[in-house]
């Protein structure tokens, strides 16, 4: 794939839609594997739709605290960087961040071409996923040439939807 422009990214982000989101969220105390079906229209063919299937693994959210930033690096920030690092460690108090990590397992990736309208393919795949009863399956509509960006958008959406639940779980156990 050639290098992408700012407009390519924006177009993909604006065009990506989650047609069926998983019933589950990212687990707070373990990893979560989402199965995805990513549907996209071929740019140069009429009536051809690509369906990609695979897995995305969300690692367990990690709590990041200022005391863990002993080796925090501020390359290129000048002579005040060490002073800021020390101030940050002392001033941040109970400030904590959650770090999420995703792994896209290309080994589980498969794709097929379907000769039908994109609407019919979307309806059929959503119906199949819903009837499977698997709470970790998602159906995403994306852009064919930049489908990985569509998948990244899905993962970011899952982080956003899981954050409140994960924070609640950490607080309930006294970890935040």
N, C-alpha and C positions, 0 to 999 in steps of 0.2 A: 504494500500500500504506500502511496506517495505521502509526503508530509501533508498534514492537515492544517487548514486555516482556522482562524478564530470563528469564522462563519460556519465551517463544517461542524465544529464542536457545538455551537449554539443551535444549529439546525437539528443535530442529533438529540441534544438535551430537550429541546422543545417538542420533538416528534415522538420521543419515547413515552409509551404509556404502559402501565401495569394493568393488564386486562383481568388478571386474577392474582391477588396477593396471597402469600401463604397465611394459613390460619394461625400459625405460631410465630413468635418473635425470636430474636437472638437470645439463647439461654445465658443467664448471668454467670453460672458456675460451671460451664462446660462448653464444648464447641457445638455448633449447629450446622448441619448440612442442608442447604436448600437445593432442591431440584428445579431447574428452569427449562422452559420451552420458550425460545426466542423466535418470533415470527417476523419475517421481513420480506418485502417485495423486491424482486430483482429490478435493478435500475434500468436495464436495457432490454427487458423481456416483458411482454404483456401476458398476464394470466399465469405467471410462474411465481411461486412463493417458496421461500426457503424456511425450513423449520429446523432450528438447532436445539439440541437437548444436551444438558450437562448438569454439573453440580458446582455450587459455590459453597465453600466452607467458611463459616464465620468462627474465628477463634474466640475463646473466652475473653470477655472484656477485662482489661487490666487497669487497676487503679494506679495513676501516676501522681506522686506527691513531691513537693519541693525538696524534701530531704533525699530523694532519689536522684537529684540533679547535681551530684558532686562533680561529675565530669561534663556538665553542660558546656557546650562550646559555642562561642559567638565569633566565628572566624570573620575577619574583615570589619569588625565593629569598633576597632580602635582600643585605646588604653583603658577606657572606662568599662569595658566588658567584664573584667574580673570583679570590679566593685559592684556592678549590677548583679552579677551572678550571686554574690554574697548577700546583697540586699534582698534579692528575690527569695533565697533560701530562708532568710530570717523573717521577712515580712509577710510571706504568703500564708503563714499560719496553717489553717486547715484546708487551704485551697487544694483541690484535687481535680484531676481530669480522668476521664475514661478513655482508654485507647482501644480501638477496635481493629482487628486484623482480619482480612479476608484472603482466602486462597482460591484461585480459579483453577480447577483441576481439568486441564485440557485432555487428560487421559480418558475422561468420561464423556468427552464431547462427541456427538454424532450429528449429522445433518442429512436432510433429505429435501428433494425438490418435489413440490406438489403443483400439479396443473389444475388450478382452480382460482376463484377470486379470493382475494385476501380476506374479505369479510367471511366467506364460507369456511376458510381454513381456521380463522380466529375462533369462530363459533364452535367448530368441531373440536379443536384442541381444548378450549375452555371446558366444554361439556365432558370430554374424556378425563381431564384433570379433576374436575369436581366429582365425577362419579367414582374416581379411584379412592377417595377417602383419605388420601395422604395429606396431612396438614402442612407439609413442608414443600409443596409444589407451587410454582408460580408460572404464570403465562405473561410474557412481555412482548409488546409490539415495538420493534425498533427499526433502525436504518441498516440496510444490508452491508454497505461498505464500512460502516463504523459501528458494527454491532457490539464490539467490546465496550464502547463508550456507553451504549444503552445498558449493558450489563452492569457497568460501574455505577450508573445512575440508580439502578435497582438496588445495589448494595448500599449506597448512600441513603436511599429511602428507608431501607430496613434498619439501618443504624438510627435514623431519626425516630422511627416508630418504636424502637426497642429501648431507647435511652431512659425514658421515665420509669419503665418497669425495672431496668437494670439498676438504676440509682435507688429505687425503693428497696429492692432486694439487698443491696449493699448496706443501706442504712438500717434495715431491719436486723441485719446480723452485726451491726455496730462497726462496720468496716469503713463507713464514711461519716 
